[in-house]
Amino acid sequence: MSNTYKPLDDLLNKSGLKKEAIARKMNIDVSYLYKLRSNPKNISAIRLGEMAEVTGVDFAELYSTVKKFALEHDKLAKKDK
């Protein structure tokens, strides 16, 4: 079972590129891409733009997915308190 955010992975998979190819084209290590996929709220707008350019996925769609993760994560964090 993966510890990455499935909606983001689904978008990246639409590109048809392997994760290694995406990381290479973004000039980052595949382990860093994994960290971004695991906790997307840490992805900067600049990185998100690079990801959109490399994968061909619409920036707005990526941004919306990352924002959804942040909202879900914040709700869970509040529940745990």
N, C-alpha and C positions, 0 to 999 in steps of 0.2 A: 504494500500500500504506500502510495506516495504522500509525502508531507508538503506537497506544493498545492497552490490554489488552483483547483480544477478549471474554473472559468477562464483564468488567464492561460493555462496550458492549452485549453481548447482553442483559444484565439491563436496562440502561437502555432499550434498544429495545423491550423487552416493554411498556413504559409507553405506547408509541404517541406519545410527545412528541418533538419535535425537540430537538436539543441546545441550540439557542438558547432554547427555551421552558423547558427544565430550568434552564439558567443563570439566566434572568430570574427564575424562581420561587424560586431559591435566593439571589437578590440578589448574584450574582457575574457577572463578565464571562465570556463564552463561551471566551475564551482561557485563563482560569483553570480552567474546567471541563476543557478539553483537557489542561492540565497534570496535573490530578487523574486523568484517564483514562489518561494516559501513565505515571504513576507512582503507582498507587493506594495504595501503602504510606504515602504522605504525607497521606492523608485522615484527618482527626481524627474521633473518634466523633461529635462534634457535627455536622460536615459530613455524615457518613454518615447520621445521623438526619434531617437536612434532606433529603438525597437520597432517603431512603426515603419520607419524607412527601410530597415533591413527585411522585415517580414511582409511588408505590403498591407498590413492590417491598419485600418483607419485609426489615427491618433485618438479621436474622440471615443471610439469604441474601447480602446485600451485604457484611456483615462477613466471612463465610466466604470470599467471592470475593477480598476485599482481603487476607485472611490468606494465602490460597493464593498470591497474587502475591508477597507478602513472602517466603514460604518458597521459592518457585521462584527469586526474585531472589537470596536469600542463598545458595542452593545453587550458582547460577551464579557468584557472586562468589567463593565458596570454591574452585571449580574453577579459576578463572583465576589463583589464587595459586600 
